[in-house]
Amino acid sequence: MSDAEHHWTFLSNHTHVLLCVAREPDARVRDVADVVGITERAVQRILAELEEAGIVRRERRGRRNHYEIENDAPLRHPLEAHRTVGDLLRMLKKKPAAAVAT
């Protein structure tokens, strides 16, 4: 990707992965990687970090993983530590006002 094509976003890949598993707790790593636009290895690393931090719990169900999110976990940066993971996910999962009105 050239510099002209590189686009930055306000949210980190950790947030994007968290949002994906919040929306689809049985999502495959491959599917999360495709949605977020990162490698499967990067998704695995992020999920491991989220699990180590106590934000995500992974349970093996047959051949698949199922993810549960600890909504009461505080956000990690001092600027937003007064908010929880659940607060963040509720904000990100809300439908836009235009979609609600229809």
mmCIF file of the C-alpha atoms, coordinates in Angstrom:
data_MODEL
# 
_entry.id   MODEL 
# 
loop_
_atom_site.group_PDB 
_atom_site.id 
_atom_site.type_symbol 
_atom_site.label_atom_id 
_atom_site.label_alt_id 
_atom_site.label_comp_id 
_atom_site.label_asym_id 
_atom_site.label_entity_id 
_atom_site.label_seq_id 
_atom_site.pdbx_PDB_ins_code 
_atom_site.Cartn_x 
_atom_site.Cartn_y 
_atom_site.Cartn_z 
_atom_site.occupancy 
_atom_site.B_iso_or_equiv 
_atom_site.pdbx_formal_charge 
_atom_site.auth_seq_id 
_atom_site.auth_comp_id 
_atom_site.auth_asym_id 
_atom_site.auth_atom_id 
_atom_site.pdbx_PDB_model_num 
ATOM 1   C CA . MET A 1 1   ? 0.000   0.000   0.000  1.00 0.00 ? 1   MET A CA 1 
ATOM 2   C CA . SER A 1 2   ? 1.465   3.365   -0.981 1.00 0.00 ? 2   SER A CA 1 
ATOM 3   C CA . ASP A 1 3   ? 1.462   6.347   1.374  1.00 0.00 ? 3   ASP A CA 1 
ATOM 4   C CA . ALA A 1 4   ? -1.303  7.927   -0.705 1.00 0.00 ? 4   ALA A CA 1 
ATOM 5   C CA . GLU A 1 5   ? -3.476  4.827   -0.184 1.00 0.00 ? 5   GLU A CA 1 
ATOM 6   C CA . HIS A 1 6   ? -2.747  4.495   3.547  1.00 0.00 ? 6   HIS A CA 1 
ATOM 7   C CA . HIS A 1 7   ? -5.673  5.629   5.666  1.00 0.00 ? 7   HIS A CA 1 
ATOM 8   C CA . TRP A 1 8   ? -5.510  6.050   9.417  1.00 0.00 ? 8   TRP A CA 1 
ATOM 9   C CA . THR A 1 9   ? -8.445  5.426   11.721 1.00 0.00 ? 9   THR A CA 1 
ATOM 10  C CA . PHE A 1 10  ? -9.403  6.600   15.186 1.00 0.00 ? 10  PHE A CA 1 
ATOM 11  C CA . LEU A 1 11  ? -9.657  3.080   16.583 1.00 0.00 ? 11  LEU A CA 1 
ATOM 12  C CA . SER A 1 12  ? -6.867  0.555   17.026 1.00 0.00 ? 12  SER A CA 1 
ATOM 13  C CA . ASN A 1 13  ? -6.760  -2.949  15.600 1.00 0.00 ? 13  ASN A CA 1 
ATOM 14  C CA . HIS A 1 14  ? -7.370  -4.185  19.153 1.00 0.00 ? 14  HIS A CA 1 
ATOM 15  C CA . THR A 1 15  ? -10.674 -2.304  19.161 1.00 0.00 ? 15  THR A CA 1 
ATOM 16  C CA . HIS A 1 16  ? -11.567 -3.592  15.712 1.00 0.00 ? 16  HIS A CA 1 
ATOM 17  C CA . VAL A 1 17  ? -10.894 -7.211  16.725 1.00 0.00 ? 17  VAL A CA 1 
ATOM 18  C CA . LEU A 1 18  ? -12.840 -6.739  19.970 1.00 0.00 ? 18  LEU A CA 1 
ATOM 19  C CA . LEU A 1 19  ? -15.793 -5.296  18.059 1.00 0.00 ? 19  LEU A CA 1 
ATOM 20  C CA . CYS A 1 20  ? -15.744 -8.219  15.609 1.00 0.00 ? 20  CYS A CA 1 
ATOM 21  C CA . VAL A 1 21  ? -15.909 -10.831 18.357 1.00 0.00 ? 21  VAL A CA 1 
ATOM 22  C CA . ALA A 1 22  ? -18.549 -8.803  20.202 1.00 0.00 ? 22  ALA A CA 1 
ATOM 23  C CA . ARG A 1 23  ? -20.721 -8.879  17.090 1.00 0.00 ? 23  ARG A CA 1 
ATOM 24  C CA . GLU A 1 24  ? -19.938 -12.536 16.290 1.00 0.00 ? 24  GLU A CA 1 
ATOM 25  C CA . PRO A 1 25  ? -18.663 -14.496 19.315 1.00 0.00 ? 25  PRO A CA 1 
ATOM 26  C CA . ASP A 1 26  ? -18.039 -17.608 17.201 1.00 0.00 ? 26  ASP A CA 1 
ATOM 27  C CA . ALA A 1 27  ? -16.124 -15.779 14.461 1.00 0.00 ? 27  ALA A CA 1 
ATOM 28  C CA . ARG A 1 28  ? -13.150 -17.540 12.924 1.00 0.00 ? 28  ARG A CA 1 
ATOM 29  C CA . VAL A 1 29  ? -9.767  -15.827 13.122 1.00 0.00 ? 29  VAL A CA 1 
ATOM 30  C CA . ARG A 1 30  ? -9.678  -15.847 9.309  1.00 0.00 ? 30  ARG A CA 1 
ATOM 31  C CA . ASP A 1 31  ? -12.976 -13.948 9.124  1.00 0.00 ? 31  ASP A CA 1 
ATOM 32  C CA . VAL A 1 32  ? -11.890 -11.387 11.719 1.00 0.00 ? 32  VAL A CA 1 
ATOM 33  C CA . ALA A 1 33  ? -8.617  -10.861 9.833  1.00 0.00 ? 33  ALA A CA 1 
ATOM 34  C CA . ASP A 1 34  ? -10.532 -10.239 6.597  1.00 0.00 ? 34  ASP A CA 1 
ATOM 35  C CA . VAL A 1 35  ? -12.894 -7.723  8.218  1.00 0.00 ? 35  VAL A CA 1 
ATOM 36  C CA . VAL A 1 36  ? -10.164 -5.841  10.093 1.00 0.00 ? 36  VAL A CA 1 
ATOM 37  C CA . GLY A 1 37  ? -7.687  -5.989  7.214  1.00 0.00 ? 37  GLY A CA 1 
ATOM 38  C CA . ILE A 1 38  ? -4.808  -7.569  9.110  1.00 0.00 ? 38  ILE A CA 1 
ATOM 39  C CA . THR A 1 39  ? -3.169  -10.991 9.089  1.00 0.00 ? 39  THR A CA 1 
ATOM 40  C CA . GLU A 1 40  ? -4.526  -14.020 10.911 1.00 0.00 ? 40  GLU A CA 1 
ATOM 41  C CA . ARG A 1 41  ? -1.351  -14.058 13.000 1.00 0.00 ? 41  ARG A CA 1 
ATOM 42  C CA . ALA A 1 42  ? -2.008  -10.446 14.073 1.00 0.00 ? 42  ALA A CA 1 
ATOM 43  C CA . VAL A 1 43  ? -5.580  -11.349 15.076 1.00 0.00 ? 43  VAL A CA 1 
ATOM 44  C CA . GLN A 1 44  ? -4.292  -14.322 17.089 1.00 0.00 ? 44  GLN A CA 1 
ATOM 45  C CA . ARG A 1 45  ? -1.774  -12.067 18.867 1.00 0.00 ? 45  ARG A CA 1 
ATOM 46  C CA . ILE A 1 46  ? -4.410  -9.440  19.635 1.00 0.00 ? 46  ILE A CA 1 
ATOM 47  C CA . LEU A 1 47  ? -6.871  -12.035 20.937 1.00 0.00 ? 47  LEU A CA 1 
ATOM 48  C CA . ALA A 1 48  ? -4.131  -13.512 23.138 1.00 0.00 ? 48  ALA A CA 1 
ATOM 49  C CA . GLU A 1 49  ? -3.355  -10.040 24.531 1.00 0.00 ? 49  GLU A CA 1 
ATOM 50  C CA . LEU A 1 50  ? -7.044  -9.336  25.163 1.00 0.00 ? 50  LEU A CA 1 
ATOM 51  C CA . GLU A 1 51  ? -7.363  -12.716 26.862 1.00 0.00 ? 51  GLU A CA 1 
ATOM 52  C CA . GLU A 1 52  ? -4.259  -12.127 28.996 1.00 0.00 ? 52  GLU A CA 1 
ATOM 53  C CA . ALA A 1 53  ? -5.671  -8.738  30.050 1.00 0.00 ? 53  ALA A CA 1 
ATOM 54  C CA . GLY A 1 54  ? -8.923  -10.393 31.163 1.00 0.00 ? 54  GLY A CA 1 
ATOM 55  C CA . ILE A 1 55  ? -11.014 -8.615  28.541 1.00 0.00 ? 55  ILE A CA 1 
ATOM 56  C CA . VAL A 1 56  ? -11.818 -11.672 26.416 1.00 0.00 ? 56  VAL A CA 1 
ATOM 57  C CA . ARG A 1 57  ? -12.417 -15.254 27.504 1.00 0.00 ? 57  ARG A CA 1 
ATOM 58  C CA . ARG A 1 58  ? -11.999 -18.031 24.958 1.00 0.00 ? 58  ARG A CA 1 
ATOM 59  C CA . GLU A 1 59  ? -13.839 -21.325 25.170 1.00 0.00 ? 59  GLU A CA 1 
ATOM 60  C CA . ARG A 1 60  ? -13.283 -24.198 22.803 1.00 0.00 ? 60  ARG A CA 1 
ATOM 61  C CA . ARG A 1 61  ? -16.546 -25.530 21.337 1.00 0.00 ? 61  ARG A CA 1 
ATOM 62  C CA . GLY A 1 62  ? -15.866 -28.498 19.133 1.00 0.00 ? 62  GLY A CA 1 
ATOM 63  C CA . ARG A 1 63  ? -13.519 -27.309 16.418 1.00 0.00 ? 63  ARG A CA 1 
ATOM 64  C CA . ARG A 1 64  ? -14.294 -23.625 16.954 1.00 0.00 ? 64  ARG A CA 1 
ATOM 65  C CA . ASN A 1 65  ? -13.542 -20.991 19.548 1.00 0.00 ? 65  ASN A CA 1 
ATOM 66  C CA . HIS A 1 66  ? -16.275 -19.015 21.273 1.00 0.00 ? 66  HIS A CA 1 
ATOM 67  C CA . TYR A 1 67  ? -15.396 -15.634 22.755 1.00 0.00 ? 67  TYR A CA 1 
ATOM 68  C CA . GLU A 1 68  ? -16.994 -13.899 25.706 1.00 0.00 ? 68  GLU A CA 1 
ATOM 69  C CA . ILE A 1 69  ? -16.213 -10.321 26.598 1.00 0.00 ? 69  ILE A CA 1 
ATOM 70  C CA . GLU A 1 70  ? -15.784 -8.991  30.115 1.00 0.00 ? 70  GLU A CA 1 
ATOM 71  C CA . ASN A 1 71  ? -17.907 -5.861  29.726 1.00 0.00 ? 71  ASN A CA 1 
ATOM 72  C CA . ASP A 1 72  ? -16.977 -4.545  33.190 1.00 0.00 ? 72  ASP A CA 1 
ATOM 73  C CA . ALA A 1 73  ? -13.255 -4.414  32.416 1.00 0.00 ? 73  ALA A CA 1 
ATOM 74  C CA . PRO A 1 74  ? -11.983 -0.825  32.526 1.00 0.00 ? 74  PRO A CA 1 
ATOM 75  C CA . LEU A 1 75  ? -10.396 0.699   29.445 1.00 0.00 ? 75  LEU A CA 1 
ATOM 76  C CA . ARG A 1 76  ? -6.637  0.726   29.779 1.00 0.00 ? 76  ARG A CA 1 
ATOM 77  C CA . HIS A 1 77  ? -5.514  4.286   29.029 1.00 0.00 ? 77  HIS A CA 1 
ATOM 78  C CA . PRO A 1 78  ? -5.708  6.831   31.878 1.00 0.00 ? 78  PRO A CA 1 
ATOM 79  C CA . LEU A 1 79  ? -7.805  9.181   29.696 1.00 0.00 ? 79  LEU A CA 1 
ATOM 80  C CA . GLU A 1 80  ? -10.615 6.646   29.425 1.00 0.00 ? 80  GLU A CA 1 
ATOM 81  C CA . ALA A 1 81  ? -10.030 4.433   32.484 1.00 0.00 ? 81  ALA A CA 1 
ATOM 82  C CA . HIS A 1 82  ? -13.287 5.721   33.982 1.00 0.00 ? 82  HIS A CA 1 
ATOM 83  C CA . ARG A 1 83  ? -15.128 3.851   31.187 1.00 0.00 ? 83  ARG A CA 1 
ATOM 84  C CA . THR A 1 84  ? -15.527 0.131   30.612 1.00 0.00 ? 84  THR A CA 1 
ATOM 85  C CA . VAL A 1 85  ? -15.150 -2.174  27.641 1.00 0.00 ? 85  VAL A CA 1 
ATOM 86  C CA . GLY A 1 86  ? -18.938 -2.492  27.698 1.00 0.00 ? 86  GLY A CA 1 
ATOM 87  C CA . ASP A 1 87  ? -19.325 1.301   27.423 1.00 0.00 ? 87  ASP A CA 1 
ATOM 88  C CA . LEU A 1 88  ? -17.096 1.297   24.358 1.00 0.00 ? 88  LEU A CA 1 
ATOM 89  C CA . LEU A 1 89  ? -18.895 -1.600  22.706 1.00 0.00 ? 89  LEU A CA 1 
ATOM 90  C CA . ARG A 1 90  ? -22.347 -0.132  23.374 1.00 0.00 ? 90  ARG A CA 1 
ATOM 91  C CA . MET A 1 91  ? -21.263 3.088   21.686 1.00 0.00 ? 91  MET A CA 1 
ATOM 92  C CA . LEU A 1 92  ? -19.746 1.299   18.679 1.00 0.00 ? 92  LEU A CA 1 
ATOM 93  C CA . LYS A 1 93  ? -22.615 -1.148  18.223 1.00 0.00 ? 93  LYS A CA 1 
ATOM 94  C CA . LYS A 1 94  ? -25.313 1.559   18.124 1.00 0.00 ? 94  LYS A CA 1 
ATOM 95  C CA . LYS A 1 95  ? -27.018 2.060   14.806 1.00 0.00 ? 95  LYS A CA 1 
ATOM 96  C CA . PRO A 1 96  ? -26.689 5.513   13.202 1.00 0.00 ? 96  PRO A CA 1 
ATOM 97  C CA . ALA A 1 97  ? -29.624 7.855   13.854 1.00 0.00 ? 97  ALA A CA 1 
ATOM 98  C CA . ALA A 1 98  ? -30.695 7.678   10.178 1.00 0.00 ? 98  ALA A CA 1 
ATOM 99  C CA . ALA A 1 99  ? -30.963 3.886   10.386 1.00 0.00 ? 99  ALA A CA 1 
ATOM 100 C CA . VAL A 1 100 ? -32.982 4.050   13.605 1.00 0.00 ? 100 VAL A CA 1 
ATOM 101 C CA . ALA A 1 101 ? -35.509 6.469   12.087 1.00 0.00 ? 101 ALA A CA 1 
ATOM 102 C CA . THR A 1 102 ? -36.410 4.117   9.228  1.00 0.00 ? 102 THR A CA 1 
# 
